Amino acid sequence: MPSQADHRDIVSWVVVELTRQGELLVEEGGFENWLRTQLGVASSHPIFIPSSRYMASGRQITVHLMEGYVFVASGLPEVQYFRLESEPYVRKILSSQLPNGMRCLQVLPDSSIQSLRQQLRQDVVSDIKVGMKVRITEGTYANLVGVVTDMQGDDAYIHVELRSLDLLASIPKMFLISSESAEEDE
């Protein structure tokens, strides 16, 4: 009999609504580190900020999928999330009030966050330009960094130069992320 995954192993996501100050910290690139410190979680605890930052033509570009919200994997004591509401960067944690007056976190299923991640990737892909430094996210050349030399349709030609390898590969644009965005995600 095939084993089935325990539904408790599937990640659900707590929704954090940001203040304008929080949105500015996201724009500057410091929100995730601040949030990890406040929650006391390691870099392995999933956090999804629905935006991507990268350099293009010498200037900082931020692509926002959804401003004003950040998503944190559940699994921590609820009080840790609710404590964030006393901080200047967080407006509120989405929750509902039970009949007994207690607050209960409202969470999103992982499938919703995966859809948002895919949509953000598509939005960033549309910003891939010739001359941009990118990281390959999937396939034979996964994790290699190269420069976009040309584009045709849904593919980009990436020049990868290593000590023992110099290659030009055609890679689907959906498997590319600007190298600065990739460094931030690690």
C-alpha positions as CSV (number, residue, x, y, z in Angstrom):
1,M,0.0,0.0,0.0
2,P,1.6,3.4,-1.0
3,S,2.2,5.7,1.9
4,Q,0.3,9.0,1.9
5,A,1.8,12.3,3.0
6,D,0.4,13.4,6.4
7,H,-1.6,16.5,5.8
8,R,0.0,18.1,8.9
9,D,3.3,18.1,7.0
10,I,2.0,20.5,4.4
11,V,3.0,24.1,5.0
12,S,0.3,26.7,5.6
13,W,1.0,30.4,5.6
14,V,0.3,33.2,8.1
15,V,-0.6,36.5,6.4
16,V,1.2,39.6,7.7
17,E,-0.2,43.0,6.7
18,L,2.4,45.7,6.6
19,T,2.4,49.4,7.5
20,R,3.8,51.9,5.0
21,Q,7.1,51.7,7.0
22,G,7.1,48.0,6.5
23,E,6.5,48.4,2.7
24,L,9.5,50.8,2.6
25,L,11.7,48.2,4.4
26,V,10.7,45.6,1.9
27,E,11.6,48.0,-0.9
28,E,15.0,48.6,0.7
29,G,15.6,44.8,1.1
30,G,15.8,44.6,4.9
31,F,12.4,43.3,5.8
32,E,13.1,39.6,5.8
33,N,16.1,39.9,8.1
34,W,14.1,42.1,10.5
35,L,11.2,39.6,10.5
36,R,13.5,36.6,11.1
37,T,15.0,38.5,14.1
38,Q,11.6,39.4,15.5
39,L,10.3,35.8,15.2
40,G,13.6,34.3,16.3
41,V,13.7,31.9,13.3
42,A,16.5,30.5,11.3
43,S,17.0,31.1,7.6
44,S,15.4,27.7,6.9
45,H,12.0,28.9,8.2
46,P,10.0,29.8,5.0
47,I,9.1,33.4,4.4
48,F,7.7,34.7,1.2
49,I,7.8,38.3,0.3
50,P,5.9,38.8,-3.0
51,S,8.4,41.0,-4.6
52,S,11.8,40.6,-6.3
53,R,14.7,43.1,-6.5
54,Y,17.4,43.2,-9.1
55,M,19.8,45.6,-10.8
56,A,19.1,46.6,-14.4
57,S,21.1,49.2,-16.3
58,G,22.8,50.3,-13.1
59,R,19.7,50.9,-11.1
60,Q,17.6,49.0,-8.6
61,I,14.4,47.6,-9.9
62,T,11.7,46.1,-7.6
63,V,8.9,44.0,-9.1
64,H,5.9,43.8,-6.7
65,L,3.3,41.2,-7.0
66,M,1.4,42.2,-4.0
67,E,2.3,45.3,-1.9
68,G,1.6,45.4,1.7
69,Y,1.7,41.7,2.5
70,V,4.2,39.1,3.6
71,F,3.7,35.4,4.2
72,V,5.3,33.4,7.0
73,A,5.1,29.6,7.3
74,S,3.0,28.5,10.2
75,G,4.3,26.3,12.9
76,L,5.4,28.8,15.5
77,P,3.3,29.5,18.7
78,E,0.5,31.9,17.6
79,V,1.6,34.5,20.2
80,Q,4.9,35.0,18.2
81,Y,3.0,36.1,15.2
82,F,0.6,38.3,17.2
83,R,3.5,40.1,18.9
84,L,4.5,41.5,15.6
85,E,1.5,43.8,15.7
86,S,3.3,45.9,18.3
87,E,6.1,46.6,15.9
88,P,6.2,49.7,13.6
89,Y,6.4,47.6,10.4
90,V,3.4,45.4,10.9
91,R,-0.2,46.6,10.8
92,K,-1.9,43.3,11.7
93,I,-1.8,39.5,11.5
94,L,-4.8,38.2,9.7
95,S,-6.9,36.3,12.2
96,S,-10.5,35.7,13.2
97,Q,-12.1,36.0,16.6
98,L,-13.6,32.8,18.0
99,P,-16.9,32.9,20.0
100,N,-15.0,32.7,23.2
101,G,-13.1,35.9,22.3
102,M,-9.8,34.3,21.5
103,R,-8.0,35.1,18.2
104,C,-7.2,32.4,15.7
105,L,-4.7,32.7,12.9
106,Q,-6.2,32.7,9.4
107,V,-3.8,30.8,7.1
108,L,-3.4,30.3,3.4
109,P,-2.7,26.8,1.9
110,D,0.7,26.2,0.4
111,S,-0.9,25.9,-3.1
112,S,-1.9,29.6,-2.9
113,I,1.6,30.7,-2.1
114,Q,3.1,28.4,-4.8
115,S,0.7,30.1,-7.3
116,L,1.9,33.5,-6.1
117,R,5.5,32.4,-6.5
118,Q,4.9,31.2,-10.0
119,Q,3.1,34.5,-10.9
120,L,6.0,36.5,-9.5
121,R,8.5,34.4,-11.5
122,Q,6.5,35.1,-14.6
123,D,6.5,38.9,-13.9
124,V,10.2,38.9,-13.3
125,V,10.8,36.8,-16.5
126,S,9.1,39.6,-18.4
127,D,11.8,41.9,-17.1
128,I,14.8,39.7,-18.2
129,K,16.9,41.7,-20.6
130,V,20.0,41.2,-22.8
131,G,23.1,42.0,-20.7
132,M,21.5,41.0,-17.4
133,K,23.3,38.7,-15.0
134,V,21.1,35.8,-14.2
135,R,21.1,32.6,-12.2
136,I,19.7,29.4,-13.7
137,T,17.1,27.9,-11.3
138,E,16.4,24.5,-12.9
139,G,17.8,21.9,-15.3
140,T,21.3,20.7,-16.2
141,Y,22.8,24.1,-15.5
142,A,20.9,24.8,-12.3
143,N,22.6,27.3,-9.9
144,L,25.1,28.5,-12.5
145,V,25.3,32.3,-13.1
146,G,25.7,33.8,-16.5
147,V,24.8,36.7,-18.7
148,V,21.9,37.0,-21.1
149,T,23.4,37.4,-24.6
150,D,20.2,37.0,-26.7
151,M,16.5,36.1,-26.4
152,Q,14.2,34.3,-28.8
153,G,10.6,33.6,-27.8
154,D,10.4,32.0,-24.4
155,D,14.2,31.2,-24.3
156,A,17.2,33.2,-23.4
157,Y,20.8,32.5,-24.5
158,I,23.0,32.5,-21.4
159,H,26.8,32.8,-21.5
160,V,28.3,30.9,-18.5
161,E,32.0,31.3,-17.9
162,L,33.8,29.2,-15.4
163,R,37.4,28.3,-15.0
164,S,37.0,25.0,-16.9
165,L,33.9,25.8,-18.8
166,D,32.8,28.5,-21.2
167,L,29.4,27.8,-22.7
168,L,26.4,29.3,-24.4
169,A,23.1,27.6,-23.5
170,S,19.5,28.2,-24.5
171,I,17.5,28.2,-21.3
172,P,13.7,28.8,-20.9
173,K,13.3,32.3,-19.4
174,M,11.1,30.8,-16.6
175,F,14.2,29.0,-15.3
176,L,16.1,32.3,-14.8
177,I,16.1,34.8,-12.0
178,S,18.3,37.9,-11.8
179,S,21.4,37.0,-9.9
180,E,20.8,39.7,-7.3
181,S,17.3,38.3,-6.6
182,A,18.7,34.8,-6.4
183,E,21.4,35.9,-3.8
184,E,18.6,37.4,-1.7
185,D,16.6,34.2,-1.7
186,E,19.4,32.1,-0.3
